[in-house]
């Protein structure tokens, strides 16, 4: 018994050592396998990075954006009808809103009346020009008549003066009576007065001719080189008429682009102000991706590089293809309403992001439409251009 007891512990101890060695060997085998797996994974990762990873840069800070069209009335008015609602798809030129056209129609009628009046005034100016030209010719004839009348008056005055002189020469000899001498003197005075009247009439006729010539020149200047269609007053009236027609056209609001109506803020009977936005139209078939990359990611990014985009709404099963079409001119913080002020003692460097615009394939967008604001993940292929 004592010998068995003495020999049993070594046997048990030997079995324990073998088991321990087996466990160590097994663990070593697994550690070697793990190291081998890690080494293989490391080599695969290094190979992937060399062949693929270093030529791609990606970010999940990317969102769907679009050049949204704001619908704003160009003239104030009262809303008569609204033909669309939110989320409705519209085509370019489709009727959206109608405003009350009563005031605009009155303005159009007034402009049409102003144009007719301007045409009439031009025709009157042409007629006046002709009439004044005729008056110039008539004034010339009046001058001729006044000159003839003056010559006659002067001849009569000379005769009266001769008769008076003859009688005055024989009055001392009693050849004429006092009454006859008085009559001769009266006739001479009347003849002299007639000469002065004829001279005044001639001066008046000449002044009338000068006035008629001035008026004729002024009237001719108004119509010279012009026709009824290119007269300045007529052109101004035409411009006012066109403005009135445009104003009437503003009473109907149509969709400027194809897209989906969003943020409709107009109701029937509402008084809308000029320039106040009443709805937006999002061109869902022309959306783009605005991806915000870290500044260090943009070292090799160039316009024209291909890109792939995965949207959260569809998952990794749908991949959009596109290309870089633009890089922002400033970071988001620099373009903020209140830019960051780093001139302080507690400044901490923060990695900045720059927006990159990625245009997508229109065919892929048509198959899987996107909406503005959706989250996406964008990857740029740095090896392509």
ABEGO torsion letter per residue (X at the ends): XAAAAAAAAAAAAAAAAAAAAAAAAAAAAAAAAAAAAAAAAAAAAAAAAAAAAAABBBBABBBBBBBBBBBBBABBEBBABBABBBGBBBBBGBBABBBBAAAAAAAAAAAAAAAAAAAAAAAAAAAAAAAAAAAAAAAAAAAAAAAAAAAAAAAAAAAAAAAAAAAAAAAAAGABBAAAAAAAAAAAAAAAAAAAAAAAAAAAAAAAAAAAAAAAAAAAAAABGBBAAABAAAAAAAAAAAAAAAAAAAABBBBABBEBBBGBABBBGBBBBBGBBABBBBBAAABBBBBBBBAAAAAABBBGBBBBBBBAAAEAABBBBBBBABBBABBAAAABABBBBABBAABBBBBBBBBBBBBBBAAAAAABBBBBGBBBBBBBBAABX
